[in-house]
Amino acid sequence: MQPMNLVPALQSTFSFDHFRPGQEQTIQQLLSGFSSLAIFPTGSGKSLCYQFTATQLPHLTLVVSPLLALMKDQLAFLQNKGIAAASIDSSLSAEENQQVMADVRSGKIKILMISVERFKNERFRQFIGSVAISMLVVDEAHCISEWGHNFRPDYLKLPQYKAELNIPLVLLLTATATKKVKRDMSNKFAIAPEHVVQTGFYRPNLDLTVLPITDQQRNQTLLNIIQQQQGTGIVYVTLQNTAETVAEFLQRAGLNAVAYHAGFDSEQRKQIQHQFMAGQYDVVVATIAFGMGIDKSDIRYVIHYDLPKSIENYSQEIGRAGRDGQHANCFVLANLDGINTVENFVYGDTPELNGIQAVIDNIRTESQNGQWETQIIPLSNASNIRQLALKTLLVQLEVMKAIKPVYSYFAEFKIKLIESKDAILGRFNEDRQLFLNQIFEHTQFKKIWGTLNFDSLYHAYGSDRNRVIAALEYLDEQGLIQLETKGMTEVYEVNMEVIHQTNLASDLTHYFAEKETSEIQRIAAMVRFFELDSCLSWNLARYFDDQAAPQHCGHCSVCRGQIAKLQFSQAAVWPEDQFLIQNIHAMTTDLMDKKGLAAKDISPALITRFLTGISVPVFARTQLRKMSGWASCEHLRYREVLEKVDKLMEYGDSNVT
């Protein structure tokens, strides 16, 4: 097929004179009907690939994005270019949500942005299933790969949603994909190798420096670096508390600095982002919550105050510097002091055998007529498995064909009449009046709000649930009622033959153990990267399968002859054994008394999480955090604390429990 001349449309719609590397090839492929994967460095124009293509397609382009701030940034850009785009997200009022859906249905909206979790919403699926969609776009598509650094189990469902909605075209976008992740993403959407577009990963304008320091030197080194820089910058830290204390330190030193982290409310975060973009702050001290929605081209430096979580995170975070192509500096203040904090994020998400068995037992005992219903939060609390890990577990049970998702629904539909019942019924013909009246008759009103009883409605009239929901959505859109839903319930078809396999729980435990090992190895690979004796830029490019970078960049600390060796600032100090034994006993007693746990359920891993300050559901709503033992070993590595707990329990079992 003859390539189309796309430049006139690029100039007229986006006011750009030419495409950046990779953009035109990707767009030509999509407009020729080929699903594509685009891997471009951070800040090199991935979004234009779907934005331009969407303007040339007949129907809606549906964009799945992982971050609200990212959506809002892109929506502002599209609206500025006169392209009709919107999002459906938690920040919208009921009226705004109704207006967006109406505009999508009428064809007025060309691009709709959502989070992947939106597909779980029964009302959204009802709505989107009635809309013609030309293209599905998955931003941050590495989230779909279990081998990626930011795997999100809900992303695994996207191929299924694509098939159900009959979407003919897919575009996957990411900045960070190793060869393994690239292959995994392509396979999941049947993207041919020739339709994978990867531009060079190497950024010649980024100067990379690894500075080995002790903890005592950290703040002064940070201050010295910032005082030598021009323009604005970002300082990345691991913990929310650190963001605030470091920002305060810089403010006391006379710098125009501000903290940013996920603990701030959304309005405060939005304001800080806006002020930083407008140049009102010179430096933001932030956790990784800051950055994905930031497209500021003139960031002149990025400093990692703590170790990043992985090479992938490091590359994403330094990728926010120098997007204008001008020189920018990237520093890592490196030692091993924070390695335990990074590792603990991993260990906290690994479910134990008894928790996995609790989920399997729940499926066995709660299934009726071959189906199992569950809600994530109660199941997380009952199994003591964090919600993200629990979602991963359920996806793995799907992969093993133990369960199969059928649908999800809201356990509760609440209705408030905006107009009187008679006025509402008077708008419709006799058949629809009868149907709506059935709905109202089976809604139990208490003062203003009423709760619809689907079961009694079905038994009395055999009313189809989907038809009922469609009717309620219509009334809500017309402003005749206000509709609220809650209690998201997942329904699965159960394969009892697999669920009753004796080795199912142990197989799943093995899977999570392998995943844990993989993540810990990823952290070890990052430490090795910072200690390399060959060019950092070249090695970083090679890690992401870019073979075209120069072997000696000339603008990294290794090329300048500065090879880093990371060390601990000081030897680890352990609490006394007797202190640990006393606190383990107190913790055990509290969990047995308050949570009804049996002694056998209080494992060495659970005790280690208590001592290292790793939160899991069973610790919620107890006094554990007030005990002196809580987080008393958070400065130590999880694996070493676990070994210590094993020894204490082995040699002093009666004293411990």
C-alpha positions as CSV (number, residue, x, y, z in Angstrom):
1,M,0.0,0.0,0.0
2,Q,1.3,3.5,-1.0
3,P,2.2,5.5,2.1
4,M,-0.1,8.5,2.7
5,N,1.2,12.1,2.9
6,L,0.4,12.8,6.5
7,V,2.4,16.1,6.9
8,P,-0.3,18.5,5.8
9,A,-2.7,17.1,8.4
10,L,0.1,17.2,11.0
11,Q,0.6,20.9,10.2
12,S,-3.0,21.9,10.1
13,T,-4.2,20.0,13.2
14,F,-1.1,19.9,15.5
15,S,1.0,22.9,14.1
16,F,4.1,20.6,13.8
17,D,6.2,20.9,10.7
18,H,7.6,17.3,10.8
19,F,7.2,14.0,12.6
20,R,9.7,12.8,15.3
21,P,11.5,9.5,14.7
22,G,9.1,6.5,14.7
23,Q,5.9,8.5,14.7
24,E,5.1,8.5,11.0
25,Q,5.9,4.8,10.7
26,T,3.6,3.9,13.6
27,I,0.7,6.1,12.2
28,Q,1.1,4.7,8.7
29,Q,0.9,1.1,10.0
30,L,-2.2,1.9,12.1
31,L,-4.0,3.6,9.2
32,S,-3.1,0.6,7.0
33,G,-5.0,-1.6,9.6
34,F,-2.0,-3.1,11.5
35,S,-2.0,-3.1,15.3
36,S,1.4,-1.8,16.5
37,L,3.7,-1.5,19.5
38,A,5.6,1.8,19.8
39,I,8.6,2.0,22.1
40,F,10.0,5.5,22.3
41,P,12.1,7.2,25.1
42,T,10.2,9.2,27.7
43,G,9.2,12.6,26.2
44,S,9.8,11.7,22.6
45,G,6.2,12.0,21.4
46,K,4.5,8.6,21.8
47,S,1.1,10.2,22.4
48,L,1.0,11.9,19.0
49,C,0.8,8.4,17.4
50,Y,-2.7,7.8,18.8
51,Q,-3.8,11.4,18.8
52,F,-3.1,11.9,15.1
53,T,-4.4,8.4,14.1
54,A,-7.7,9.0,16.0
55,T,-8.4,12.1,13.9
56,Q,-8.3,9.9,10.8
57,L,-10.4,7.0,12.0
58,P,-14.2,6.9,11.7
59,H,-15.2,5.9,15.2
60,L,-14.1,6.4,18.9
61,T,-10.5,5.8,20.0
62,L,-10.5,4.4,23.5
63,V,-7.3,5.1,25.5
64,V,-6.4,3.2,28.7
65,S,-4.0,5.2,30.8
66,P,-2.7,4.4,34.3
67,L,-2.7,7.8,35.8
68,L,-5.4,10.5,36.1
69,A,-2.8,13.3,35.9
70,L,-1.5,11.9,32.6
71,M,-5.0,11.9,31.2
72,K,-5.7,15.5,32.2
73,D,-2.4,16.6,30.7
74,Q,-3.2,14.9,27.4
75,L,-6.8,16.1,27.4
76,A,-5.7,19.7,27.8
77,F,-3.3,19.3,24.8
78,L,-6.0,17.8,22.6
79,Q,-8.6,20.4,23.5
80,N,-6.0,23.1,22.7
81,K,-5.7,21.5,19.3
82,G,-9.5,21.5,18.8
83,I,-9.8,17.7,19.0
84,A,-12.9,16.5,20.9
85,A,-11.6,14.4,23.8
86,A,-12.8,13.5,27.3
87,S,-12.2,11.1,30.2
88,I,-14.5,9.1,32.4
89,D,-12.9,9.1,35.9
90,S,-13.6,9.5,39.6
91,S,-13.1,13.3,39.4
92,L,-16.3,13.9,37.4
93,S,-19.6,14.9,38.9
94,A,-22.7,12.8,38.0
95,E,-23.7,15.6,35.6
96,E,-20.3,15.7,33.9
97,N,-20.2,11.9,33.6
98,Q,-23.7,12.0,31.9
99,Q,-22.6,14.7,29.5
100,V,-19.4,12.7,28.4
101,M,-21.4,9.6,27.8
102,A,-24.0,11.5,25.8
103,D,-21.2,13.1,23.7
104,V,-19.5,9.7,23.1
105,R,-22.8,8.1,22.0
106,S,-23.6,11.0,19.6
107,G,-20.1,10.7,18.0
108,K,-19.0,14.1,19.2
109,I,-16.1,12.8,21.2
110,K,-13.2,11.3,19.1
111,I,-11.0,10.2,22.0
112,L,-12.1,8.8,25.4
113,M,-9.6,8.2,28.2
114,I,-10.2,5.7,31.0
115,S,-8.3,3.7,33.6
116,V,-8.2,-0.1,33.2
117,E,-10.2,-0.4,36.3
118,R,-13.1,1.3,34.6
119,F,-13.8,-1.9,32.7
120,K,-14.9,-3.5,36.0
121,N,-17.7,-1.1,36.2
122,E,-20.9,-2.7,35.2
123,R,-22.5,0.6,34.1
124,F,-19.5,1.5,32.0
125,R,-19.4,-1.8,30.2
126,Q,-23.1,-1.5,29.5
127,F,-22.4,1.9,28.0
128,I,-19.2,1.2,26.0
129,G,-20.7,-2.0,24.6
130,S,-23.1,0.2,22.6
131,V,-20.4,2.4,21.1
132,A,-18.5,1.7,17.9
133,I,-14.7,1.8,18.6
134,S,-12.0,2.1,15.9
135,M,-8.9,1.7,18.1
136,L,-7.8,0.7,21.6
137,V,-4.7,2.4,22.9
138,V,-2.8,1.1,25.9
139,D,-0.5,3.7,27.5
140,E,2.3,2.4,29.7
141,A,1.7,-0.9,28.1
142,H,4.6,-2.7,29.9
143,C,2.0,-3.0,32.8
144,I,0.5,-5.9,30.8
145,S,3.7,-8.0,31.2
146,E,4.4,-10.1,34.3
147,W,8.0,-9.6,33.4
148,G,7.7,-5.9,33.4
149,H,8.7,-3.6,36.3
150,N,5.2,-2.3,36.9
151,F,3.0,-5.3,36.2
152,R,-0.7,-4.6,36.9
153,P,-2.9,-7.7,36.8
154,D,-6.0,-5.8,35.5
155,Y,-4.0,-5.1,32.3
156,L,-4.0,-8.8,31.5
157,K,-7.8,-8.6,30.8
158,L,-7.3,-6.0,28.0
159,P,-7.0,-8.6,25.2
160,Q,-10.3,-10.1,26.4
161,Y,-12.0,-6.6,26.4
162,K,-10.7,-5.9,22.9
163,A,-12.3,-9.1,21.7
164,E,-15.6,-8.5,23.5
165,L,-15.9,-5.0,22.1
166,N,-14.9,-6.0,18.6
167,I,-12.1,-3.4,18.4
168,P,-10.2,-3.9,15.2
169,L,-7.0,-2.0,16.0
170,V,-4.6,-1.8,19.0
171,L,-1.7,0.6,19.7
172,L,0.6,-0.2,22.7
173,L,2.8,2.6,24.0
174,T,5.7,2.4,26.4
175,A,9.1,3.9,27.1
176,T,10.6,1.0,28.9
177,A,10.6,-2.6,27.5
178,T,13.3,-5.2,27.7
179,K,13.4,-7.8,24.9
180,K,11.4,-10.2,27.0
181,V,8.7,-7.7,27.9
182,K,8.5,-6.5,24.3
183,R,7.9,-10.1,23.1
184,D,5.3,-10.6,25.8
185,M,3.3,-7.5,25.0
186,S,3.3,-8.2,21.3
187,N,2.2,-11.8,21.8
188,K,-0.8,-10.8,23.9
189,F,-2.2,-8.7,21.1
190,A,-0.9,-10.7,18.1
191,I,1.3,-7.8,17.0
192,A,3.7,-8.9,14.2
193,P,7.5,-8.2,14.8
194,E,7.6,-5.9,11.7
195,H,4.9,-3.7,13.4
196,V,7.0,-3.1,16.5
197,V,8.5,0.4,16.2
198,Q,11.5,1.1,18.5
199,T,13.5,4.3,18.2
200,G,16.9,4.6,19.9
201,F,16.8,4.6,23.7
202,Y,20.0,6.6,24.0
203,R,19.7,10.2,25.1
204,P,22.9,12.2,24.2
205,N,21.8,15.3,26.2
206,L,21.6,13.5,29.5
207,D,24.7,13.5,31.7
208,L,24.6,10.5,34.2
209,T,26.5,10.6,37.5
210,V,26.6,8.0,40.3
211,L,27.9,9.5,43.5
212,P,28.8,7.1,46.3
213,I,28.0,8.8,49.6
214,T,27.4,8.1,53.3
215,D,24.1,8.9,54.8
216,Q,25.8,11.7,56.8
217,Q,26.9,13.4,53.6
218,R,23.6,13.1,51.8
219,N,21.8,16.4,52.5
220,Q,24.9,18.6,52.1
221,T,25.8,16.8,48.8
222,L,22.2,17.3,47.6
223,L,22.4,21.0,48.5
224,N,25.8,21.5,46.8
225,I,24.5,19.8,43.6
226,I,21.3,21.9,43.4
227,Q,23.2,25.1,44.0
228,Q,25.4,24.3,41.0
229,Q,22.5,23.7,38.7
230,Q,20.6,26.1,36.4
231,G,16.8,25.9,36.1
232,T,14.2,23.6,37.6
233,G,14.7,20.1,38.9
234,I,13.1,17.0,40.6
235,V,14.6,15.2,43.6
236,Y,13.2,11.7,43.9
237,V,12.9,10.0,47.3
238,T,11.4,6.6,48.4
239,L,9.2,7.6,51.3
240,Q,6.5,10.2,51.8
241,N,8.1,11.4,55.1
242,T,11.5,11.8,53.4
243,A,9.9,14.1,50.8
244,E,8.7,16.5,53.5
245,T,11.9,16.5,55.6
246,V,14.2,17.0,52.5
247,A,11.9,19.8,51.1
248,E,12.1,21.5,54.5
249,F,15.9,21.2,54.6
250,L,16.1,22.8,51.2
251,Q,13.7,25.6,52.1
252,R,15.8,26.4,55.2
253,A,18.8,26.7,52.9
254,G,17.0,29.3,50.9
255,L,15.8,27.3,48.0
256,N,12.3,27.5,46.4
257,A,11.4,23.9,47.1
258,V,8.2,22.0,47.8
259,A,7.3,18.4,48.7
260,Y,5.0,16.2,46.7
261,H,3.7,12.7,47.5
262,A,0.6,10.5,47.2
263,G,-0.4,11.3,50.9
264,F,-1.4,14.8,49.9
265,D,-5.1,15.2,48.8
266,S,-5.7,15.5,45.0
267,E,-6.3,19.3,45.1
268,Q,-3.0,19.9,46.8
269,R,-1.2,17.6,44.4
270,K,-2.9,19.3,41.4
271,Q,-1.9,22.8,42.7
272,I,1.8,21.8,43.2
273,Q,2.0,20.3,39.7
274,H,0.4,23.5,38.2
275,Q,2.8,25.7,40.1
276,F,5.8,23.7,39.1
277,M,4.7,23.7,35.5
278,A,4.3,27.5,35.7
279,G,7.8,27.9,37.1
280,Q,6.7,29.0,40.6
281,Y,8.9,26.3,42.2
282,D,12.5,25.6,41.4
283,V,12.7,22.1,42.8
284,V,10.1,19.4,43.7
285,V,11.1,16.7,46.3
286,A,8.8,13.9,45.4
287,T,8.0,10.2,45.5
288,I,7.4,8.4,42.3
289,A,3.8,9.6,42.5
290,F,5.2,12.7,40.7
291,G,6.2,12.7,37.1
292,M,4.0,10.5,34.9
293,G,1.6,13.4,34.4
294,I,4.4,16.0,34.1
295,D,5.4,17.1,30.6
296,K,7.7,20.0,31.4
297,S,10.3,20.3,28.7
298,D,12.9,22.4,30.5
299,I,13.7,20.3,33.6
300,R,17.4,20.7,33.9
301,Y,18.2,18.1,36.5
302,V,16.9,15.0,38.2
303,I,18.5,13.8,41.5
304,H,17.8,10.4,43.1
305,Y,18.2,11.1,46.8
306,D,17.4,7.4,47.5
307,L,18.0,4.4,45.3
308,P,15.3,4.0,42.6
309,K,13.2,0.8,42.7
310,S,14.7,-0.6,39.5
311,I,16.6,0.2,36.3
312,E,13.3,0.7,34.6
313,N,12.1,3.2,37.2
314,Y,15.5,5.0,37.0
315,S,15.2,5.3,33.2
316,Q,11.7,6.6,33.4
317,E,12.5,9.2,36.1
318,I,15.7,10.6,34.5
319,G,13.7,10.6,31.2
320,R,11.8,13.6,32.6
321,A,14.9,15.8,32.3
322,G,15.9,17.6,29.2
323,R,12.9,16.9,27.0
324,D,13.7,20.0,25.1
325,G,16.8,18.3,23.8
326,Q,19.1,20.7,25.8
327,H,21.7,19.4,28.3
328,A,20.4,18.1,31.6
329,N,22.1,16.4,34.6
330,C,21.1,13.2,36.4
331,F,22.6,12.3,39.7
332,V,22.2,9.2,42.0
333,L,23.3,9.7,45.6
334,A,24.2,6.1,46.1
335,N,24.7,3.8,49.0
336,L,23.1,0.6,50.2
337,D,21.3,2.2,53.2
338,G,18.0,2.3,51.4
339,I,18.2,-1.2,49.9
340,N,16.0,-2.7,52.6
341,T,13.2,-0.1,52.0
342,V,13.1,-1.0,48.3
343,E,13.2,-4.7,49.0
344,N,10.5,-4.5,51.6
345,F,8.0,-3.2,49.0
346,V,8.5,-6.6,47.3
347,Y,8.3,-8.8,50.4
348,G,5.1,-7.1,51.5
349,D,3.3,-8.1,48.3
350,T,4.2,-11.9,48.5
351,P,1.2,-13.8,49.9
352,E,1.8,-16.7,52.3
353,L,0.7,-20.3,51.7
354,N,-2.1,-20.1,54.3
355,G,-3.5,-16.9,52.7
356,I,-3.5,-18.5,49.3
357,Q,-5.2,-21.6,50.8
358,A,-7.8,-19.4,52.4
359,V,-8.8,-18.0,49.0
360,I,-9.0,-21.5,47.5
361,D,-11.1,-22.7,50.5
362,N,-13.4,-19.7,50.0
363,I,-13.9,-20.6,46.4
364,R,-14.7,-24.2,47.4
365,T,-17.1,-23.4,50.2
366,E,-18.8,-20.3,48.8
367,S,-19.4,-21.5,45.2
368,Q,-23.1,-22.1,44.2
369,N,-24.3,-23.7,41.0
370,G,-20.7,-23.6,39.6
371,Q,-20.2,-19.9,40.3
372,W,-18.3,-17.9,42.9
373,E,-18.9,-14.3,43.9
374,T,-16.4,-12.2,45.7
375,Q,-15.5,-8.6,46.7
376,I,-11.8,-7.7,46.8
377,I,-11.6,-5.8,50.1
378,P,-13.4,-8.4,52.3
379,L,-11.4,-11.2,50.6
380,S,-8.1,-9.3,51.1
381,N,-8.9,-8.9,54.8
382,A,-10.0,-12.5,55.2
383,S,-6.9,-13.9,53.5
384,N,-4.4,-11.3,54.7
385,I,-3.2,-10.7,51.1
386,R,-2.7,-7.2,49.9
387,Q,-5.2,-6.1,47.2
388,L,-2.7,-5.9,44.3
389,A,-1.2,-9.3,45.2
390,L,-4.8,-10.7,45.5
391,K,-5.7,-9.5,42.1
392,T,-2.6,-11.2,40.7
393,L,-3.6,-14.4,42.5
394,L,-7.0,-14.3,40.9
395,V,-5.5,-13.7,37.5
396,Q,-3.2,-16.7,38.1
397,L,-6.2,-18.9,39.0
398,E,-7.7,-17.8,35.7
399,V,-4.5,-18.8,33.8
400,M,-4.6,-22.2,35.6
401,K,-8.2,-22.5,34.4
402,A,-9.5,-22.9,38.0
403,I,-11.8,-19.9,37.6
404,K,-13.1,-18.0,34.6
405,P,-14.6,-14.4,34.9
406,V,-18.2,-14.3,33.9
407,Y,-19.2,-10.8,34.7
408,S,-19.0,-8.3,37.6
409,Y,-21.8,-6.3,39.1
410,F,-22.6,-3.8,41.8
411,A,-24.1,-5.4,44.8
412,E,-26.2,-2.3,45.4
413,F,-28.1,0.2,43.2
414,K,-29.4,3.2,44.9
415,I,-32.0,5.5,43.3
416,K,-33.0,9.1,44.2
417,L,-36.0,10.5,42.3
418,I,-35.3,14.0,40.9
419,E,-38.8,14.2,39.5
420,S,-41.9,12.5,40.9
421,K,-42.6,8.9,40.0
422,D,-45.8,10.0,38.1
423,A,-43.9,12.7,36.2
424,I,-41.3,10.2,35.1
425,L,-43.8,7.5,34.0
426,G,-45.8,10.1,32.2
427,R,-42.9,10.6,29.7
428,F,-43.1,7.1,28.3
429,N,-45.5,4.9,26.4
430,E,-47.6,2.2,28.1
431,D,-45.1,-0.7,27.7
432,R,-42.2,1.3,29.2
433,Q,-44.4,2.8,31.9
434,L,-45.2,-0.8,33.0
435,F,-41.5,-1.8,33.0
436,L,-40.4,1.3,34.9
437,N,-43.2,0.9,37.4
438,Q,-41.9,-2.7,38.1
439,I,-38.5,-1.2,38.9
440,F,-40.0,1.4,41.3
441,E,-42.2,-1.2,43.0
442,H,-39.1,-3.3,43.8
443,T,-37.1,-0.3,45.1
444,Q,-37.3,0.1,48.9
445,F,-37.3,3.8,49.6
446,K,-36.2,5.2,52.9
447,K,-36.9,8.9,52.9
448,I,-34.9,10.1,49.8
449,W,-32.9,7.2,48.6
450,G,-34.1,3.7,47.6
451,T,-32.3,0.4,47.1
452,L,-33.4,-1.8,44.1
453,N,-33.9,-5.5,44.9
454,F,-33.0,-7.2,41.6
455,D,-33.9,-10.7,42.9
456,S,-37.4,-9.9,43.8
457,L,-37.8,-7.9,40.6
458,Y,-36.6,-10.9,38.6
459,H,-38.8,-13.4,40.5
460,A,-41.9,-11.3,40.1
461,Y,-41.5,-10.2,36.5
462,G,-38.4,-12.1,35.0
463,S,-36.9,-8.7,34.2
464,D,-33.5,-9.0,32.6
465,R,-30.8,-7.3,34.7
466,N,-29.1,-5.6,31.7
467,R,-32.3,-4.1,30.5
468,V,-33.0,-2.8,34.0
469,I,-29.5,-1.2,34.2
470,A,-29.9,0.3,30.7
471,A,-33.2,1.8,31.8
472,L,-31.7,3.3,35.0
473,E,-28.8,4.7,33.1
474,Y,-31.1,6.4,30.7
475,L,-33.2,7.9,33.5
476,D,-29.9,9.1,35.1
477,E,-28.7,10.6,31.8
478,Q,-32.0,12.4,31.4
479,G,-31.7,13.9,34.9
480,L,-34.9,12.2,36.0
481,I,-33.2,10.1,38.8
482,Q,-29.8,10.1,40.5
483,L,-28.1,6.7,40.4
484,E,-25.4,5.5,42.8
485,T,-23.7,2.1,42.8
486,K,-21.4,0.3,45.2
487,G,-20.1,-3.1,46.3
488,M,-18.3,-4.2,43.1
489,T,-18.7,-8.0,43.0
490,E,-16.8,-10.3,40.7
491,V,-18.5,-13.4,39.5
492,Y,-16.4,-16.4,38.3
493,E,-17.3,-19.7,36.8
494,V,-15.5,-22.4,38.9
495,N,-13.7,-25.5,37.6
496,M,-14.0,-27.6,40.8
497,E,-11.7,-30.3,39.4
498,V,-8.8,-27.8,39.4
499,I,-9.8,-26.1,42.6
500,H,-9.7,-29.5,44.4
501,Q,-6.2,-30.3,43.2
502,T,-4.1,-30.9,46.2
503,N,-1.0,-29.1,44.9
504,L,-2.9,-25.9,43.8
505,A,-2.0,-23.7,46.8
506,S,1.7,-24.9,46.8
507,D,2.0,-24.3,43.0
508,L,0.7,-20.7,43.5
509,T,3.0,-20.2,46.4
510,H,5.9,-21.3,44.2
511,Y,4.7,-18.8,41.5
512,F,4.8,-15.9,44.0
513,A,8.2,-17.0,45.4
514,E,9.6,-17.0,41.8
515,K,8.1,-13.5,41.3
516,E,9.6,-12.3,44.5
517,T,13.0,-13.7,43.6
518,S,12.7,-12.0,40.2
519,E,11.9,-8.6,41.8
520,I,14.8,-8.9,44.3
521,Q,17.1,-9.8,41.4
522,R,15.9,-6.7,39.6
523,I,17.0,-4.6,42.6
524,A,20.4,-6.4,42.6
525,A,20.7,-5.7,38.9
526,M,20.2,-2.0,39.6
527,V,22.9,-2.0,42.2
528,R,25.3,-3.8,39.7
529,F,24.4,-1.2,37.1
530,F,25.4,1.7,39.3
531,E,28.7,-0.1,40.1
532,L,29.6,-0.8,36.4
533,D,33.1,0.0,35.1
534,S,31.9,0.6,31.5
535,C,29.8,3.4,30.0
536,L,26.5,3.9,31.9
537,S,24.6,5.3,28.9
538,W,25.6,2.4,26.7
539,N,24.7,-0.2,29.3
540,L,21.3,1.5,29.9
541,A,20.5,1.5,26.2
542,R,21.6,-2.2,25.9
543,Y,19.3,-3.2,28.8
544,F,16.4,-1.9,26.7
545,D,17.5,-3.7,23.6
546,D,19.0,-0.6,21.8
547,Q,22.2,-1.8,20.1
548,A,22.9,1.6,18.4
549,A,24.2,3.6,21.4
550,P,27.9,4.6,21.4
551,Q,30.1,2.3,23.7
552,H,31.7,5.4,25.2
553,C,29.2,8.3,25.6
554,G,31.7,10.7,27.2
555,H,28.9,12.2,29.4
556,C,28.6,9.8,32.3
557,S,30.6,9.4,35.5
558,V,32.2,6.1,34.3
559,C,33.4,7.7,31.1
560,R,34.9,10.4,33.3
561,G,36.8,7.7,35.2
562,Q,34.6,7.7,38.3
563,I,33.6,4.1,39.0
564,A,31.2,3.8,42.0
565,K,31.3,1.3,44.8
566,L,28.1,1.3,46.9
567,Q,28.4,0.6,50.6
568,F,26.4,0.8,53.8
569,S,27.1,4.0,55.8
570,Q,27.5,2.1,59.0
571,A,27.2,-1.5,60.3
572,A,23.6,-2.6,61.0
573,V,22.6,-2.4,64.7
574,W,20.2,-5.1,65.9
575,P,17.8,-4.9,68.8
576,E,18.5,-7.2,71.7
577,D,17.1,-10.7,71.3
578,Q,15.1,-10.4,74.5
579,F,13.5,-7.2,73.2
580,L,12.5,-9.0,70.0
581,I,11.2,-12.0,71.9
582,Q,9.0,-9.8,74.2
583,N,7.6,-7.9,71.2
584,I,6.9,-11.1,69.2
585,H,5.1,-12.5,72.2
586,A,3.0,-9.2,72.5
587,M,2.2,-9.2,68.8
588,T,1.2,-12.8,68.8
589,T,-1.1,-12.3,71.9
590,D,-2.7,-9.3,70.3
591,L,-3.4,-11.1,67.0
592,M,-4.8,-14.1,68.8
593,D,-7.0,-12.0,71.1
594,K,-8.2,-9.3,68.6
595,K,-8.2,-11.2,65.3
596,G,-8.8,-14.7,66.5
597,L,-5.7,-16.1,64.8
598,A,-4.4,-19.5,65.8
599,A,-0.8,-19.8,66.8
600,K,-0.1,-21.8,63.6
601,D,-1.3,-18.8,61.5
602,I,1.4,-16.5,63.0
603,S,4.3,-17.4,60.7
604,P,7.9,-16.3,60.8
605,A,7.1,-14.2,57.6
606,L,4.2,-12.4,59.4
607,I,6.4,-11.7,62.5
608,T,9.1,-10.4,60.1
609,R,6.6,-8.0,58.5
610,F,5.7,-6.7,62.0
611,L,9.3,-6.1,62.9
612,T,10.2,-4.5,59.6
613,G,7.1,-2.3,59.5
614,I,5.5,-3.9,56.4
615,S,1.7,-3.4,56.5
616,V,-0.6,-6.3,55.6
617,P,-4.4,-6.5,56.1
618,V,-4.3,-8.5,59.4
619,F,-2.4,-5.6,61.1
620,A,-5.3,-3.2,60.4
621,R,-7.5,-1.9,63.2
622,T,-5.1,-3.3,66.0
623,Q,-2.8,-1.6,68.4
624,L,0.3,-3.2,66.8
625,R,1.7,0.0,65.4
626,K,1.9,1.4,68.9
627,M,4.1,-1.4,70.2
628,S,7.8,-0.7,70.5
629,G,8.6,-3.7,68.3
630,W,6.7,-2.4,65.3
631,A,9.2,-1.4,62.6
632,S,12.1,-1.8,65.1
633,C,14.0,-3.6,62.3
634,E,12.9,-1.5,59.4
635,H,16.6,-0.4,58.9
636,L,17.5,-4.0,58.4
637,R,17.1,-6.3,55.3
638,Y,14.0,-8.4,55.4
639,R,15.8,-11.7,54.5
640,E,18.2,-11.2,57.5
641,V,15.4,-10.4,59.9
642,L,13.5,-13.5,58.7
643,E,16.6,-15.6,59.5
644,K,16.8,-14.1,62.9
645,V,13.1,-14.8,63.6
646,D,13.5,-18.4,62.5
647,K,16.4,-18.8,64.9
648,L,14.5,-17.2,67.8
649,M,11.5,-19.5,67.2
650,E,13.7,-22.5,66.8
651,Y,15.7,-22.0,69.9
652,G,13.2,-20.3,72.1
653,D,9.8,-21.4,70.8
654,S,8.1,-21.4,74.2
655,N,9.4,-17.9,75.0
656,V,8.3,-16.5,71.6
657,T,4.7,-17.8,71.5
